[in-house]
Amino acid sequence: MTTYLDDDPELTALLRAADPADEDALRRAATSTAADELRGAISTPSIEERQRRRYLRPAIIAATVAAAIATTLVVTLIRPSASQTAYAALVRFAENSPRLLLNDPGWHVSDVQQEDARSGEMTFSSGTQDLHVFWVPGAHEKDSDKLDLTPAGTATIDGQTAFVGYYDSGSPAEFEAIWSVGDQAREARGSFPSKAAFLAAASTLYRVDVTTWLDAMPAWVVKPSARATEIGNMLADIPQPSGLDISKVINNGQVTDLYQLGAQVAGAVSCAWIHQWAHGTPAERQQAIDAMATSRHWAVLLDMQKDGDYPDVVWEIADGMAGKPIQITKGVSLEDWSKPALGC
């Protein structure tokens, strides 16, 4: 038996769909006129809630819309074309950022956060050690931070003379370097066993071009030249219906991340099986049910599970194909419901 959801979802469901917005912001939004408008404009049943969240992930792609999340919850409802938009936003972000890298092969970029068009943060990691770099408009915007630091001299960072200080409490100490370039304040911060250890990393910061900076992004950013290989790896353990054409996914020219690409690949296969289930012979229907039952073991979905809800959408639809109760909108077939949920 299929359970149908009310067409007018409760605010709690809306807030679940908006996760991971700031909790305080959500509580404020719950009593705002914006919440009323959202409640009236958006219907978010169980599968659709997760479908609309499946493209959200931490770090780079999510960071490109971080500033908008602070002012509206609507931005969390990202559509399947968001991977292309997000990467374009990342390029613009790169053009407006300092584009600093550490000139040390032991360090790598582990995270990038954008506050707005001219402000942001990136994290470099080496084992368990992190170095955080911040930038904001206004050459002296961060001068107030110096008041909380114990001065520890100066150093040359990013080609500029930087103030160096540390916080008295804590072990290891948290060191910080503050400098400016043009109308932009920059800051490097991290917990290190000594000033020398801190500067051994921070003093190697140097500016690069947009391409070099983007090439240093985490490995889950997939460029067009690598799509075919990545897609082949994803399809290795997935049963595919006859006649499936995956070429559109391979050749769409997008620069995206592994989560987005996984959704496109798993979605293309799932949509084909669902179509066969809805329109095939009894034998073909059973073949589709059996194939989709294996989706709980697809490596691509298991890898995606820690970063979003797309796998849950696939698995719930697979359950529905097998006749198990799931939550869909009254009067809508499972196939039609699956199309927006999976991006068919």
FENZI-V955859 format. One record per backbone hydrogen bond with DSSP energy under -0.5 kcal/mol. CO is the residue of the C=O (numbers start at 1). NH is the residue of the N-H. Records with the same first field share a line. If there is no record, write none. Layout:
BEGIN
CO: NH, NH
END
This chain:
BEGIN
3: 328
5: 330
7: 9
10: 13, 14
11: 15
12: 16
13: 17
14: 18
15: 19
16: 19
18: 21
22: 26
23: 27
24: 28
25: 29
26: 30
27: 31
28: 31
29: 32, 35
32: 36
33: 37
34: 38
35: 39
36: 40
37: 41
38: 42
42: 44
45: 49
46: 50
47: 51
48: 52
49: 53
50: 54
51: 54
52: 78
53: 56
58: 62
59: 63
60: 64
61: 64
62: 65
63: 66
65: 69
66: 70
68: 71, 72
73: 76
74: 77
76: 78
79: 82
80: 83
81: 84, 85
82: 86
83: 87
84: 88
85: 89
86: 90
87: 91
88: 92
89: 93
90: 94
91: 95
92: 96
93: 97
94: 97
99: 208
101: 103, 206
102: 104
104: 107
108: 125
111: 123
113: 115, 121
116: 119
119: 115, 116
120: 135
121: 113
122: 133
123: 110, 111
124: 131
125: 108
126: 129
129: 126
131: 124
132: 189
133: 122
134: 187
135: 120
136: 185
138: 141
140: 143
142: 145, 146
143: 146
144: 147
145: 148
146: 149
149: 151
150: 166
153: 152, 164
155: 157, 162
157: 160
160: 157, 162
162: 155
163: 178
164: 152
165: 176
166: 150
173: 175, 192
174: 167
175: 190
176: 165
177: 188
178: 163
179: 186
181: 184
183: 138
184: 181
185: 136
186: 179
187: 134
188: 177
189: 132
190: 175, 192
192: 173
194: 198
195: 199
196: 200
197: 201
198: 201, 202
199: 203
201: 204
202: 205
204: 103
205: 158
206: 101
209: 213
210: 214
211: 215
212: 216
213: 216
214: 217
216: 109
218: 221
220: 222, 258
222: 256
223: 226, 227
224: 227
226: 230
227: 231
228: 232
229: 233
230: 234
231: 235
232: 236
233: 236
234: 237
235: 238
237: 239
241: 244
244: 246
246: 249, 250
247: 251
249: 252
254: 256
256: 222
257: 261
258: 262
259: 263
260: 264
261: 265
262: 266
263: 267
264: 268
265: 269
266: 270
267: 271
268: 272
269: 273
270: 274
271: 275
272: 276
273: 277
274: 278
275: 279
276: 280
281: 285
282: 286
283: 287
284: 288
285: 289
286: 290
287: 291
288: 292
289: 293
290: 294
291: 294
292: 295
293: 296
294: 297
295: 298
298: 302
299: 303
300: 304
301: 305
304: 307, 308
309: 313
310: 314
311: 315
312: 316
313: 317
314: 318
315: 319
316: 320
317: 321
318: 322
319: 324
320: 323
326: 3, 328
327: 47
328: 5
329: 332
333: 337
334: 338
335: 339
336: 340
337: 341
338: 342
339: 343, 344
END
